[in-house]
């Protein structure tokens, strides 16, 4: 290494490589002497047993016998690793760039080792034979391990060179801990969570990497770093745009749209009330306390992401009740196919928030909601914290699908009771997940639950939600939905264009009244898909015959019986 060129944030240096050269012809006797001593040492420390010699020893003997002057330096390196040598002697050999000097140094080490073995054979005869055999077997296994480790290290360096990686890259345990510490600091968790994370990182440094506890601690710290403690999206509180989007995505459902627009309006007024107050308090503080020094400018927030919280005076004196949004917990109740799930997606799109769907149907274990404690094997957080990790923000829209099909009290606990804290606006800012074991703020999450019936929902859970009923669609509403949404979707699915299908309102009403008996529109969508597939077959046949001009895109009453049946 010539000189260090950089020390921060990591050390860089100018390095000179010293490739091995061929041993001079005049030094050939030194190579022959090294080969003889190495062969003698291998034979003395690894005697032949009933099972013969191991493949590693045989490979080493073959390598020693065929080494020439071009590989003399490699033989010296293998010998100083395979046979006993002190760390100082290994470093001394490593520092020698001249092949002849290196062989002379290795010869000195091996000659001493060979002399020690010869003296040990003249030891008192009263030493038990079985002990001598155990020592020889131990020495043999040690050499095999050293040789195998040497070859593996050579292969690893070759792979790194092939990939263009620097020697020593990939880090180690200390690099992993430093990376985890950077991640947890970038997440900006509350002070109590940061204290827990630092304590776990100190434990991680002390626990060996091969220990099972090491992986447990590491996974826990990674979960803490992945939770979006302070990262959120900026809400788009344009009420006019939200109203247009709701009307464009969904026909009818006026009661639901009205409640969601009320939430947006209240949230917008609340933000406009808090921001001037925070600004005035910050201005007063800067004037009274920092007259001599101007306040440092804050960095501009990233697009779509709210700026991280700062320790400003306005943040301290603002009451917690004003800082929390108290998002409503909406429960959409209605028959299947009435648009409950798609309505939740429209809400997320109108707000500019991320959307995550959690299916609660069939959940029978309380731990799936609250997570498993870290004392259990393969424990993980519950579905709520896992959802926050997946979306990466603290104010998404969570769809709790099929909440009426959640399991009741059993020997695994009561999942419905575990949802009480999640869906209580007065408590969910300190939601306690058993795995995280520290409060997680869910007050900024907009929860929208769906259900087909109210009869199977826990009474206490039902009391925490605002019930909005979605009745079945009328014939006129189904006709409008078919025209505006279902037919264009089925045309695209079946590779047809608008000109390939001509169906009038009377025919669509015949499908609605004669072929569907439902409150929603899923069955209607399937029937319209069958009609589109039937016309796709007709168009494809005419196209194969070169008679596209004879194709008739009209669908009449008489065609329905042939396509959909009686």
Phi, psi and omega in degrees: 000121184284306183199157176273125183260344182202140179243338183228138003277353174214159186279133171235147183215155173275123187242139175251127180271141179239086181292148178293138176249167180290145178291135179303150182298328181291339181263015180300325177300327178296320179295318179297320178295320179296320180294321180294314181294320179297319178295318178298318180296319180298318182291326184281325182269346178232078181293156179286129179253184180296333180268003181083189180269153179289161181296326180294319180292319178298318179297321179295317179297319179295321179296318180296321184288332185258003182295135174245190184294334180287335182250018183295319179296323179293322177296319178297319179296317180296318182295319183289338176274318187286323182258161189296127177206149180283164179297322180296320179293321178295320178294324179295319177294320180298327182283347183272116179269338179280129185296319181296316179296323180293319179295321179297319179293318179293322177300321179297318181292314183292325178296319177296318180295321179294321177296322178297320180293322179292322178292324182294335178289338180268015180290166182306143184285352182279003176286130182301140180295325182293328177292318178298322178295319178296320179296319180293319178296322179295316179297320180297313180295325179295317180294320179300317179296317181296319180293315179299318180296323180296313180295320178296321179295322178296319178295319179298318179295324178294320178295318179297320178296322180294323180276357180079019181271151177282149178295125181099351177291167183102345174069187177215201182296321181293323178295320179297318179295319178296321178294318177298320180296321177295321180293317182291327177289325178291333179287341179052060178284171175299161183302321181293324177291321178297322178297316179296317182296318179295322178296319179292325178294323176296321176295321181298325178292328183275334183278132179300148184292333180282350182285148178294329180294333179299314180293325179297312180295317182298315179298320180296315180294323178297322178296315178301322181287333183276341180290128181283082182292321187230005183259128180210165177269155178275124182290139173267100186262037176275102186293321180297317179293321178297320179297318180294322180292318177300316180292327181286322184277332187221136177261131184083216178053042185296325181295319179293314180299320180299316181293321180290322177293326174299318179297317179296319181295315180295319179296322179293318178294322180295318179295318181293334179280323184283319187297315177297324179295317180295322180294317182294321179293319179295321179295319179296318180295317180295326182287321187275328188252336186231057179288329184278329183243130177289151180291136179295139180290140179276145180292148180293142180290149177291153182293126178084359182230133180287146181295150181294151181294139178243159181277063179269155179301325180296328180292328184285317187271349179291127181297148181297328181295329180279331181284333179277142184279336185053056180296139181290154175256103185266137176242112179266115182247128179181169180295163177297144177085011181266004173092028182290313182292315180295330177294321177296322177295323178294324178297314179297319179293320180294325180279343186075026180256164175280150186242139178217132181255131178241117180272118182261355182296124177087000178290125183241355186245129178298328182294339177291338176268311185266351182087164178264149176290152186292347179287344180275153178289137178057037179287150181214162175293168178284179185293335181290308179293323177297323177295320177297319178297323184289315182282333175078011177225159183264004180226053178278182169255117179258125175261113177267091188279139177058051181290341178283350180255014177287147184291157179261189186299130176208191184288350174269004185103188182242101180299325180295322177291329178293336179280349183298315181290327180296319189258017177256111181300339180274350184236336191286358172285351175230047180296134185250108173270133185298326181285313181292323176060029175207147185300137176243131184277116177249009185291339181270353180279134175266108181268130173233117180256152177234150179204153175267336182209152178268350189289332184261007180270138178304134184300315180295326178289321179295328181293339183270359184239151174271114184276125176236114183274136176249099180289169178293156181282147173280172180298319180295320179294320178296322178299316179295317180296321179297317181293314190273332189235309191286313181296313176301323179294317180289327176298317179292321180296323185259019173059039177246160175254169183300326182286348182273356181221123178231103182230129184271170184296325181296321179291320178296318178296327176295321176296318182295315186275330186259340186237358178228144174223077186211162176274329181267205184231014180292315177297322177297319179296321178295319179294319177295326175296322177296320177297316180296321179293321177298318177290330178294321177296315179298317182292321180294321178295316178297324180292322178295324181277356182073025182241046181299330181291340180272355181290133181253111183281356185285144174240115182252176179301320182292335179286334185297321182293325179288328183271313187260349182094183183286000000 
